[in-house]
Amino acid sequence: MTLGALKGLVVPAAAACLVALAAPSLAQAANCKDSASPGADWTDCNKKALMLGGSDLQGANLVNTDFTLTDLRGANLTGANLEKATLVRSSVAGAVANGANFAKIEAYRCNFAGISAEKASFINSELQRANFSSARLTGTSFEKAELGRANFDKAELTGTRFSHANLSRADLTNTSFSGPIDFQGAFMFLTRVEGVDLSEATGLEQEQVDMTCGDSSTKLPAGMSTPGTWPCASD
């Protein structure tokens, strides 16, 4: 075979390879324009300040998606992957997100009120001043999450894990749960636990309790004593 003939075969083949390599990235970019639907792929997409309330995004791939100021109230996020997504000042109130992955999200002042996020993961997430009031969080993990001033008023926390989380000034009053909650290594500076039954809490040390804000109705695990600083002044 002549050199010219070889070139005639190699050049088209190389061009075909380049097209094949480029195709996935082009397809991914096009997915950002797709409508909300189960299994949608919005990886790395900009979805800021949109009205997506009630959307069905069950099982969707929402990794690193930017939902800043977006309305996702009542959305179906069951089993969705939102790892590293941005939810700053957005609302996921009333959404169903059981088994969803919220690991490493940035969600300062996000509204999660009334969300059902049982067995979901918020590991290593930024959740300062987030609102989890009346949320259903059975079996949910907040391991190593930043939860400064987060509000858990009337939340269901059975089996919730706060190990190594920052709960400084978080409000756990009026929460409901049965069975243990894991506080191993959690930072609990001025965490509000007035009236909370912590008798079955695991991983809780006296040093952590001494930093919290409880009252005479707070129940502690056996062997722990009520801090002399209780009750705290109103914050």
N, C-alpha and C positions, 0 to 999 in steps of 0.2 A: 504493500500500500504506500502511495506517495505521501510526502510531507504535507502537501496541500490537502489531500483527502483526510489525513488525521486531524488537521486543523478544522476541517469542515465538520468533524464529529465532536471534537472537544468543546468548541466555542458554544454550540447550541446546548450541549449538556450542562456546561457551567452556568449558562444563563437560566436554564430550567431550575437548577439548584438554588440560585439566588432568589428566584420568584417563590419557590417553595418555602425558603427560610423567611421571607418577608410576609408571606400570607398570614401566619398566625397573629403577628403584631397588627396587621391591618384589620383583621377580623376582630381583635380585642378592642381596638379603637372604635370600631363601628358599634360595638355592644353598648357603649355609653349612651347612645341615642335610643336604645331599645326601651320600650315601655316596661313598667313594673310588672313582673310576672314570676310565678314560681320557678326557681332555678336560674333566674337572671344572673348574668355575669357583668357586674359593674366595677370590677377591679380597677382601682386607681382613678375612678371617675369623679367628676365634679358635679355634685348634686346639691349645691348650696341653695338655701332659701327657696325651697320648692314645697308645694302642697301635695304631699304623698299620703295623707291620712287615709286609712282603710286599705292601703295597697297590700296585695298578696305577694310577699317576697319569701315565701317558705323555701328553705333550702338554698337561698340565693348566695352567690359569691360576692360579698361586699367588702372585700379586703382593701384597706386603705382608701375607702370611699369617703369623700368629704360631704357630710350632711350638715354642715354648720347652718344653724337657724332654720333647718328644715322641719316641716310638720309631718311626723310619722305616727300620729295618734291613731290607735286602733289598728295598726298594721299587723299583718301576720308575718312574723320573723322566726317562726319555728324552725330550729335547726340551721338557721342562716349563719354564715361566717362573716362577722364584722371585725375581725382582728385588725388592729391599727386604724380603724375608721375614726373620723372626726365627727363628734356629735355636740360640739360646743353650742350651748344655748338652744339646742333643738328640743323637740318634744316627742317622746315615745310613750306618752301616757296611754294607759289602757291597751297597749299592744300585747300580743301573745308571742313570747320569745323563748318558749321552753326548749332547753337543750342548745340554745344559741351560743355562739362564741363571741364574747365582747372583750377578749383579752387584748390588753395594750391599747384600748381606745382612749381618746382624749375627749372627755365629756364634761367639762367644767360647766356647772349650772344647768345640766341637762335635766329635763323633767321625765322621770321614770314612774310617776305616780300611777298606781293601779296596774302596773305591768305584771304579767305572769311570766316570770323568767326562772321557772323551776329547773334545777340541775344545769343552769347556765354557767358560763365562766366569765368572770370579770378580773381575771388574774392580771396583775401588773398594770391596772388601768388608772387613769387620772380622772377622779370622780369628785373633786372638791365642790362642795355646795350642791351636789346633785340631790334631787328630790325622789326618794323611794317610798314615800308615804303610801300606805295601803298596798304595797307591792307584795306579790307572792314569790318568795325566794327560797322555797324549800330545797335543800341540797345544793344551793348555789355557792360558788367559790369566789371570795373576794381576796384571795391570798395575795399579799404584797401590793394591794391596791391603795391609792391615795384617796381617803374618804373624809378629809378635813371638813367639818361642819355639814356633812351629809345628813339628810333627814330621813329617818326610818320610822316615823310615826305610824303606828297601827300596821306595820309590815309583818308578814309571816316569815319567821326566820328559823324554822325547824331544820336542824342539820346544816345550817349555814356556816361557812368557814371564813373566819377573819384572820387566819394565821399570818403574822408579820405584816398586817395592814396598818396604815396610819389612820386611827379613828379619833384624832384630836378634835375635841368639841363636836363630835358627831352626836346626834340625838337618837338614843335607843329606847326612850320612854314610850310606853304604850305599845311596844312590840308584843307579838304573841308567838309562842313556840312550845313544843314539847320535846323533851330529850335534849341532848348536849349541843352546844355551840362551841366551835373551836376558836379560842383567843390566843393560841400559842404565839408568843413573841409580838403581839399586837401593841402598838403605841397608843395609850388611852388617856392622854392628857386632857382633863376636863370633859371626858366623854360622859354624856348624860345618861345615867342608869337609874334614875329615881323610880321606885316602884317595880323595878325589873327583878324577876326571879332568876338569879344566876347560879342557883344551887347545883345545877347539873352541868355548868360550863366546864369545858376542858381546856387545859393549857393556861389557865388563869393563875397568876402569881400575886402575892400580897403587894408587891411593888407596883403592879399595874393597878390594882384596886385602890391603892393610896392616892393615885393621880386622878381617879374618876370623881364624878359628882353623883352621889346617891343620897338616900335619906333613910329614915327608920323603917320604911316598908321594902327596901331593897334586900333581897335574900342572897347571901353569899355561900360559896361552897364550904363544906365542913372544914373546920380548922382555920378559917380566915376571920379576921376581926374587922369591925366597922371603923373606918378612919375617923380621927377626931376632927377632921376638916369638913365632914358632912354636917348639914347640907351646905352646898355651895351657894354663893350669892347669885342672883339672877344675872344671866349673861346678856 
